[in-house]
Amino acid sequence: MIHAGGTQIDHVDDFRGVIAPPMTSSSKLWPLKRIFGAPTIVGGVVTFGLLSALLGDGFWDMLSWLALALPILLIACYALIKS
């Protein structure tokens, strides 16, 4: 007899749902979104910044500076949080 989180478990099949919820089709994508979501967004913003710097002038230059500053701002925020 095993106790897991206050739940009495008599058989191995009884572990289902106690340690981790069962995987559904929508929850299978959750780890991928969680791991790659933010880097994909930052990469898209930086790509937009590079393209707008190469192809535009004036207003587009300002947008490119803002977009290319995003990774620097994220690193600075992370460093301030961790210190």
C-alpha positions as CSV (number, residue, x, y, z in Angstrom):
1,M,0.0,0.0,0.0
2,I,1.4,3.4,-1.0
3,H,0.3,6.8,0.0
4,A,0.8,9.6,-2.6
5,G,-0.3,13.1,-1.5
6,G,-2.7,11.7,1.0
7,T,-4.3,9.3,-1.4
8,Q,-4.1,5.6,-0.7
9,I,-3.0,3.6,-3.7
10,D,-3.5,-0.2,-3.8
11,H,-2.4,-1.0,-7.3
12,V,-0.2,0.5,-10.0
13,D,-3.2,1.5,-12.2
14,D,-4.4,3.7,-9.3
15,F,-1.5,6.0,-9.8
16,R,-3.2,7.4,-12.9
17,G,-4.3,11.0,-12.2
18,V,-2.6,11.2,-8.8
19,I,1.0,12.0,-10.0
20,A,0.1,13.7,-13.3
21,P,-3.2,14.2,-15.0
22,P,-3.8,12.0,-18.1
23,M,-2.5,13.4,-21.3
24,T,-5.2,14.7,-23.8
25,S,-4.6,15.8,-27.3
26,S,-4.6,19.5,-26.3
27,S,-2.3,19.0,-23.3
28,K,0.3,17.2,-25.5
29,L,1.0,20.5,-27.3
30,W,1.3,22.4,-24.0
31,P,5.0,21.6,-23.3
32,L,6.0,22.7,-26.8
33,K,4.2,26.0,-26.5
34,R,5.7,26.5,-23.1
35,I,9.2,25.8,-24.2
36,F,9.3,27.4,-27.6
37,G,6.5,30.0,-27.4
38,A,8.5,33.0,-26.0
39,P,11.6,32.4,-28.1
40,T,9.5,32.1,-31.2
41,I,7.8,35.5,-30.5
42,V,11.1,37.2,-29.7
43,G,12.6,35.7,-32.9
44,G,9.7,37.0,-35.0
45,V,9.9,40.5,-33.5
46,V,13.7,40.5,-34.2
47,T,13.2,39.3,-37.8
48,F,10.6,42.1,-38.3
49,G,13.2,44.6,-36.9
50,L,15.9,43.4,-39.2
51,L,13.6,43.5,-42.3
52,S,12.2,46.9,-41.4
53,A,15.8,48.3,-41.0
54,L,16.8,46.9,-44.3
55,L,13.7,47.8,-46.3
56,G,12.3,51.0,-44.8
57,D,13.3,54.5,-43.8
58,G,12.1,57.1,-41.3
59,F,9.3,55.5,-39.3
60,W,10.5,52.0,-40.2
61,D,13.9,52.8,-38.7
62,M,12.3,53.7,-35.4
63,L,10.3,50.4,-35.4
64,S,13.5,48.5,-36.2
65,W,15.3,50.1,-33.2
66,L,12.4,49.2,-30.9
67,A,12.2,45.6,-32.2
68,L,15.9,45.0,-32.0
69,A,16.1,46.4,-28.5
70,L,13.6,43.8,-27.3
71,P,16.2,41.0,-26.6
72,I,18.4,43.5,-24.7
73,L,15.5,44.7,-22.6
74,L,14.5,41.1,-21.8
75,I,18.1,40.2,-20.8
76,A,18.2,43.3,-18.6
77,C,14.9,42.5,-16.9
78,Y,15.9,38.9,-16.3
79,A,19.3,40.1,-14.8
80,L,17.5,42.5,-12.5
81,I,15.0,39.8,-11.4
82,K,17.8,37.3,-10.6
83,S,20.0,39.7,-8.7
